[in-house]
């Protein structure tokens, strides 16, 4: 896979490039140090994954990610940052990012890239432990106005908890094909693009 690294600290870019070059199947084809560079490099090189910091001056990684994904909804963007702020996490998910990792979890970066390439969304361990709090709510979510069935609601809740299709199938005693069919129907009913946007929809509507 071809990866572009964007971080406002050149040393971080060099370190990440060194680490990832040692991983089989990963090629760092370019790096940059600003949100503007991220947009330009993506347009020029169309990498498989853009690995990007968030806070990079006036034009942040989130701003760059939103601009890229607006033009290229298929883009795979994985944020790597020192900031685990809930607002950043939700915004990253809302724009369609494929994941959010904390820089301290350096050993998770390469596996996360492979997971993103296989179609999964990924979160750092620190973020995963905080998802339940982000999902706290005072009552049940009513999606009947969208035509969401009870079984589809079960699927939505498990997607929001980060389970993949195989894990959802095992939890609900369904086939993976049935889970995929449910997910496709849910996304169509809610006018959402992918499971990442579905998780954000859930977080926003289930909050206290």
Secondary structure, 3 states (H helix, E strand, C coil): CEEEEECCCHHHHHHHHHHHHCCCCCEEEEEECCHHHHHHHHHHHCCCEEEECCCCCCCCHHHHHHHHHHHCCCCCEEEEECCCCHHHHHHHHHHCCCEEEECCCHHHHHHHHHHHHCCCCEECHHHHHHHHHHCCCCCCCCCHHHCCCHHHHHHHHHHHCCCCHHHHHHHHCCCHHHHHHHHHHHHHHHCCCCHHHHHHHHHHHHCC
